[in-house]
């Protein structure tokens, strides 16, 4: 199975522009033989927590939102599944969410970030409570969003539940963020016997300058593929799941 991480510079709060870019990546992923493409945290709006909350309901999404239709349509046309980050609509307040669409464009699952940061909580984001699990082509996937990956029990539970791959939609900035990335994800792979994929922003997003470097690690912690640090890119890797 080939999986892909897409990194790009999101336009602040411009859902139409960002979903069009994501749809193009889905098409490219299909052309490169990928079964799944993963996008960064809040890719539909960029990482703009204060602006998202200030916008009220205007920037919040649910799985069937027509503004996400370009991505769903691209999934169907390319036969590719996609993990799409965006601000979710929930009873308890906005959530940092991922909508997972199958190769037919139908929703496989929605995952809401469990470990919201202090900044996100102060802005008004609510924490999720459920695990990010889905199955594609008989392979079990776990999912975390950025800060969730700093809590290794998420990966441990995914492995215990029979998942073979852990997906992380994230935003890591330059400097300390890039160093954290190199410490956290190879360890999650090796400690739990999982393939691990990181989809990270590149360039400015909210208060951060994201470091790119989206990557895929093998279960022994070695790097299978890695993207550039300052360019938009689709990073693909073939997984050995036999």
C-alpha positions in Angstrom: 0.0 0.0 0.0 1.2 3.5 -0.9 0.3 6.3 1.5 0.9 10.1 1.1 1.4 13.2 3.2 0.6 16.5 1.6 2.2 19.7 2.8 1.2 23.2 1.5 0.9 26.7 2.7 -2.8 27.3 3.5 -4.5 30.6 2.8 -5.8 32.0 6.1 -9.5 31.2 6.5 -10.0 30.7 2.7 -11.8 27.3 2.7 -12.5 27.5 -1.1 -8.8 28.0 -2.0 -7.5 25.4 0.4 -10.0 22.7 -0.5 -9.2 23.3 -4.2 -5.5 22.8 -3.4 -6.3 19.6 -1.4 -8.4 18.3 -4.3 -5.5 18.7 -6.6 -3.3 16.8 -4.2 -5.8 13.9 -4.0 -5.7 13.7 -7.8 -1.9 13.7 -7.8 -1.9 11.0 -5.1 -4.1 8.8 -7.3 -1.7 9.3 -10.2 1.2 8.2 -8.0 -0.6 5.1 -6.9 -1.5 6.1 -3.4 -4.5 4.7 -1.6 -4.6 7.4 1.0 -3.5 11.1 1.4 -3.3 12.9 4.7 -3.4 16.7 5.2 -2.1 18.8 8.0 -4.0 20.0 11.1 -6.7 22.6 10.2 -5.6 22.5 6.6 -9.0 23.8 5.3 -8.6 27.1 7.1 -4.9 27.2 8.1 -4.0 27.2 11.8 -6.0 30.3 12.7 -7.7 29.5 16.0 -8.6 33.0 17.1 -10.0 33.9 13.6 -11.9 30.6 13.5 -13.7 31.2 16.8 -14.3 34.9 16.0 -16.0 33.9 12.8 -18.7 32.1 14.7 -20.4 29.4 12.7 -19.1 30.7 9.4 -15.8 28.8 9.3 -17.0 25.6 11.1 -17.4 22.4 9.1 -19.2 19.1 9.3 -18.5 16.0 7.1 -21.2 16.8 4.5 -20.4 20.5 4.2 -20.6 21.5 0.5 -17.4 23.5 0.8 -15.6 20.1 1.2 -17.3 18.7 -1.9 -14.2 19.3 -4.1 -12.2 17.0 -1.9 -14.9 14.3 -1.8 -15.4 14.6 -5.6 -11.6 14.2 -6.1 -11.6 11.1 -3.8 -14.3 9.5 -6.0 -12.6 10.4 -9.2 -9.2 9.2 -8.2 -10.2 6.3 -6.0 -8.2 7.7 -3.1 -9.1 8.1 0.6 -8.3 11.4 2.3 -7.8 12.7 5.8 -9.0 16.3 5.7 -8.2 18.7 8.6 -10.5 21.5 9.5 -12.5 23.2 12.3 -15.4 21.0 13.3 -18.8 21.9 14.4 -19.9 20.2 17.7 -22.3 20.8 20.5 -19.6 21.7 23.0 -17.9 24.3 20.7 -15.6 24.2 17.8 -13.2 21.3 17.5 -9.9 20.7 15.8 -11.1 17.9 13.5 -10.2 15.5 10.8 -12.8 14.2 8.3 -11.7 10.9 6.8 -13.3 10.2 3.4 -13.0 6.8 1.6 -12.2 6.3 -2.1 -15.9 6.6 -2.8 -16.0 10.0 -1.2 -18.1 8.7 1.7 -17.2 9.5 5.4 -15.2 6.7 7.1 -14.8 8.5 10.4 -14.4 11.9 12.0 -11.8 12.4 14.7 -11.7 15.4 17.0 -8.4 16.4 18.7 -8.4 15.1 22.2 -5.4 17.0 23.7 -6.1 20.6 22.7 -3.4 23.0 23.6 -3.8 25.8 26.2 -3.9 28.3 23.3 -6.7 26.4 21.6 -8.6 26.0 24.8 -8.3 29.7 25.6 -9.6 30.5 22.1 -12.7 28.4 22.8 -12.0 25.0 21.2 -13.4 21.9 22.8 -11.6 18.6 23.2 -12.7 15.4 21.5 -13.2 12.1 23.4 -13.2 9.3 20.8 -10.3 7.4 19.1 -9.4 8.1 15.5 -9.8 4.7 13.9 -10.7 3.4 10.5 -10.0 0.5 8.1 -8.9 0.8 4.5 -8.3 -2.1 2.2 -8.2 -4.3 5.3 -5.6 -2.2 7.1 -6.3 -0.6 10.4 -5.4 3.0 10.9 -5.1 5.2 14.0 -5.1 8.9 13.9 -3.8 11.7 16.1 -3.8 15.5 15.6 -0.5 17.3 16.5 -0.3 17.6 20.3 -2.1 14.2 20.7 1.2 12.6 19.4 2.9 13.9 22.6 0.9 11.4 24.6 2.3 8.0 23.6 -0.7 6.1 25.0 -2.6 7.0 21.8 -0.2 5.1 19.7 0.0 2.2 22.2 -3.8 1.9 22.1 -3.9 2.0 18.3 -1.4 -0.9 18.2 -3.3 -2.8 20.8 -6.4 -2.4 18.7 -4.7 -4.0 15.7 -3.9 -0.8 13.8 -0.9 -1.1 11.5 -0.4 2.6 10.7 -0.6 5.8 12.8 -1.4 9.0 11.0 -0.6 12.5 12.4 -2.1 15.7 11.0 0.1 18.4 12.6 1.6 21.8 12.7 5.3 21.9 13.8 7.2 25.2 13.4 10.8 25.8 12.8 13.3 25.5 15.5 11.9 23.6 18.5 9.0 22.2 16.6 11.3 20.6 14.0 13.4 19.0 16.8 10.3 17.7 18.6 9.2 16.0 15.3 12.5 14.1 15.1 12.2 12.9 18.7 8.5 11.9 18.8 7.6 10.2 15.6 10.4 7.7 15.1 9.9 6.6 18.8 6.2 6.1 18.3 7.0 3.9 15.3 9.7 1.8 17.0 8.0 1.5 20.4 4.7 0.3 19.0 5.7 -1.5 15.8 3.7 0.9 13.6 4.2 2.7 10.4 3.8 6.4 11.2 3.0 9.2 8.8 3.3 12.9 9.6 1.5 15.5 7.5 2.8 19.0 8.4 2.2 22.5 7.2 4.9 24.4 5.4 5.3 28.2 5.6 3.2 30.7 7.6 0.1 29.5 9.3 -1.4 31.6 12.1 1.4 32.5 14.6 3.8 29.9 13.2 6.2 29.4 10.4 5.8 25.7 9.8 8.8 23.5 9.0 7.4 21.1 6.4 9.4 17.9 6.6 6.3 15.7 6.3 7.5 12.1 6.5 6.7 8.4 6.9 8.6 6.1 9.3 8.9 2.3 9.2 8.1 0.2 12.3 11.8 0.1 13.2 11.9 3.9 13.4 13.8 4.4 10.1 12.6 7.1 7.6 10.9 5.8 4.5 10.3 9.2 2.9 10.6 12.8 3.9 9.5 16.1 2.3 11.4 19.4 1.9 11.4 22.0 4.7 10.1 25.0 2.7 8.1 23.8 -0.3 4.7 22.4 -1.0 5.1 18.7 -1.7 3.3 15.3 -1.8 5.4 12.8 0.1 4.7 9.1 -0.7 5.9 5.9 0.7 5.1 2.2 0.1 4.3 0.2 3.2 5.4 -3.4 3.8 2.3 -4.8 5.5 2.7 -8.5 4.8 
